[in-house]
Amino acid sequence: MRFILTRPMEDSLHLGSLMENLHHDVLIDPMLEIEFIKNDFDIKEINCFIITSRYAAHSLLKIHNINKLKNKIFFCIGIATRNILINYGFKNIHHANGTSEDLLEIITSHSIKNNKFLYIRGADINCDICKILNNFGISTSEEIVYKANSATALLMETVTAINNNTIDGIIFYSKRTAEIFINLIKINKLSNKTSIICAYCLSEEIADILRAFNMKVKVAKYPMNDDIINLIN
């Protein structure tokens, strides 16, 4: 089967390698490009960090000396983000495999009075973790360390493949990615070609956007790479 991968390049290369090992053909056309933001911020008063992406983890570790972070507590989403922290020798890690809501539940259940949290994030978010935790009485600030820029055009290879009906599926990991893709499909006047392509989605929220665009959808049981691959197979 042949798939279009829409994640940022580094993520798509990783997912593509997994899929090629299972004898699938992939076409990588990222809908987002990651741009790291030069930043510096004081962490002396911070006890706990909230990290919801690999990009945020990499940014924090570039900005601050790792030894100064070793006694901090980390709350993160996803195995990939957790593994980055583990590989750098951090021990005190709490992680959620699912959504921001799952992470919030973990944070509120572990919160200790007088702990100060810092949310390291991208410019665009689906869930305002900082606001929610402050409403819970948990002292939380935030720093933006990267932004995800929208693609402005589809690759010609993507346009040709969709136009020639040689794509079996397209994989989506975020609502924003799905929205960008739909917009570019409309610009290229390919809307009549996507109804026969199955969208493989990380969540029902993403699937709803694509259903409304008349695409067939399948949704992963859990929001993880393994479950997307299981969905395909």
C-alpha positions in Angstrom: 0.0 0.0 0.0 1.1 3.6 -0.7 0.7 6.3 2.0 1.3 10.0 2.3 2.9 11.1 5.6 2.0 14.6 6.7 4.0 15.0 9.9 7.1 17.3 10.2 10.0 15.8 8.3 11.9 14.2 11.2 8.8 12.5 12.5 7.7 11.4 9.0 11.2 9.9 8.4 10.9 7.8 11.6 7.3 6.7 10.8 8.2 6.0 7.2 11.1 3.8 8.2 8.7 1.7 10.3 6.2 1.4 7.5 8.8 0.6 4.8 9.9 -2.3 7.1 6.4 -3.6 6.7 6.6 -3.3 2.9 4.5 -0.2 2.5 5.5 2.6 0.1 5.5 6.2 1.6 5.5 9.7 0.1 6.6 12.3 2.7 4.9 15.7 2.3 5.1 17.5 5.7 2.2 19.9 6.4 4.2 21.6 9.1 7.9 22.7 9.4 9.4 23.1 12.9 11.2 26.4 13.6 13.0 26.6 16.9 12.8 30.0 18.7 15.9 31.4 20.4 15.0 31.7 24.0 16.4 31.9 27.5 14.5 31.8 30.7 15.2 31.4 34.4 14.5 28.0 35.9 15.8 28.5 39.5 12.3 28.7 41.0 10.9 25.8 38.9 10.3 22.4 40.4 8.4 20.7 37.6 8.4 20.9 33.8 5.5 20.0 31.5 6.6 18.8 28.1 4.1 17.8 25.4 6.3 17.2 22.4 9.8 16.0 21.5 10.5 19.4 20.1 9.9 21.0 23.4 12.2 18.5 25.1 15.0 19.1 22.7 14.6 22.9 23.1 14.8 22.7 26.9 17.9 20.6 26.8 19.6 22.9 24.3 18.8 26.0 26.4 19.8 24.8 29.9 22.6 22.8 31.4 21.4 19.2 31.8 23.0 18.9 35.3 20.8 21.8 36.5 17.7 19.8 35.4 18.5 16.5 37.0 16.7 17.2 40.3 13.6 18.4 38.5 10.3 16.6 38.0 9.1 16.1 34.4 5.5 15.5 33.2 5.3 14.6 29.5 3.1 13.1 26.8 4.2 10.2 24.7 6.8 7.5 24.8 9.1 9.3 22.4 9.2 12.4 24.6 9.8 10.2 27.7 12.6 8.3 26.0 14.4 11.6 25.2 14.4 12.4 28.9 15.4 8.9 29.9 18.3 9.0 27.4 19.6 12.1 29.0 19.6 10.4 32.4 16.5 11.9 34.0 14.8 9.7 36.5 11.8 11.6 37.9 9.4 11.3 34.9 5.6 11.0 34.8 4.2 10.4 31.4 0.8 10.0 29.7 0.4 7.9 26.6 -2.7 9.7 25.5 -4.0 13.3 25.4 -3.4 16.6 27.3 -6.4 15.7 29.4 -4.7 12.5 30.5 -1.6 14.4 31.4 -3.6 17.0 33.4 -5.1 14.2 35.4 -1.6 12.9 36.2 -0.3 16.4 37.2 -3.2 17.2 39.4 -3.0 13.9 41.2 0.8 14.4 41.8 0.7 18.1 42.6 2.4 19.1 45.8 1.7 22.5 47.4 4.3 25.1 46.6 5.6 23.3 43.5 6.1 25.6 40.6 5.5 24.3 37.1 6.8 25.5 33.7 5.1 24.4 30.5 7.6 24.3 27.6 5.6 24.4 24.4 5.1 25.4 20.8 3.3 28.5 19.6 0.1 26.6 18.7 -1.7 24.5 21.3 -5.0 22.6 21.4 -5.3 22.7 25.2 -4.3 25.6 27.4 -2.6 23.6 30.1 -1.2 26.6 31.8 -4.6 28.3 32.3 -6.2 25.0 33.4 -3.6 24.3 36.1 -3.6 27.9 37.4 -7.4 27.6 37.7 -6.7 24.4 39.8 -4.5 26.6 42.1 -1.3 25.0 40.7 1.3 27.7 40.0 2.2 27.3 36.3 4.0 29.6 33.8 4.9 28.8 30.2 7.6 29.4 27.6 7.3 29.2 23.8 10.4 27.5 22.4 9.3 26.6 18.8 6.6 27.2 16.2 5.2 24.9 13.5 4.9 26.8 10.2 2.2 25.7 7.8 3.0 24.3 4.4 2.0 26.6 1.6 2.0 24.1 -1.2 1.7 20.4 -1.9 4.7 18.6 -3.5 4.2 18.0 -7.2 4.7 14.3 -6.5 1.7 14.4 -4.1 -0.5 16.3 -6.6 0.4 13.8 -9.3 -0.1 10.7 -7.1 -3.6 11.9 -5.8 -4.6 12.9 -9.3 -3.6 9.5 -10.7 -5.4 7.6 -7.8 -2.1 5.9 -6.7 -2.5 6.7 -3.0 -4.2 4.3 -0.6 -4.0 6.2 2.6 -2.9 9.5 4.2 -1.8 9.6 7.9 -2.8 12.5 10.2 -1.5 13.2 13.7 -3.1 16.6 14.4 -6.2 18.6 13.6 -4.0 21.4 12.2 -2.3 19.1 9.8 -5.6 17.9 8.5 -6.9 21.4 8.1 -3.8 22.5 6.2 -4.0 19.4 3.9 -7.7 20.0 3.1 -6.9 23.7 2.2 -4.1 22.7 -0.1 -6.2 20.0 -1.7 -8.9 22.6 -2.5 -6.2 25.0 -3.9 -5.1 22.2 -6.2 -8.7 21.4 -7.2 -8.3 17.8 -6.1 -11.4 17.6 -3.8 -13.0 15.1 -6.1 -10.1 12.7 -5.7 -9.9 12.3 -2.0 -13.2 10.4 -1.3 -11.5 7.1 -2.3 -8.5 7.6 -0.1 -8.6 6.5 3.6 -7.4 8.9 6.3 -5.7 7.2 9.2 -6.1 9.4 12.2 -4.6 9.6 15.7 -7.9 10.8 17.2 -11.6 11.2 16.6 -11.2 15.0 16.6 -8.9 14.7 13.6 -11.2 12.2 12.0 -14.2 14.5 12.3 -12.4 17.2 10.2 -11.7 14.6 7.4 -15.2 13.1 7.6 -16.6 16.5 7.0 -14.4 16.6 3.8 -16.0 13.4 2.7 -13.0 11.2 3.3 -13.1 7.7 4.6 -11.5 7.5 8.1 -10.0 5.0 10.5 -9.0 6.0 14.0 -6.2 4.6 16.1 -7.2 2.9 19.4 -4.6 4.9 21.2 -2.7 8.0 20.0 0.7 6.3 19.4 2.8 5.2 16.4 2.3 1.5 17.1 -1.5 1.9 17.0 -1.4 3.8 13.7 0.6 1.0 12.2 -1.7 -1.6 13.7 -4.6 0.3 12.2 -3.0 0.0 8.8 -2.1 -3.6 9.1 
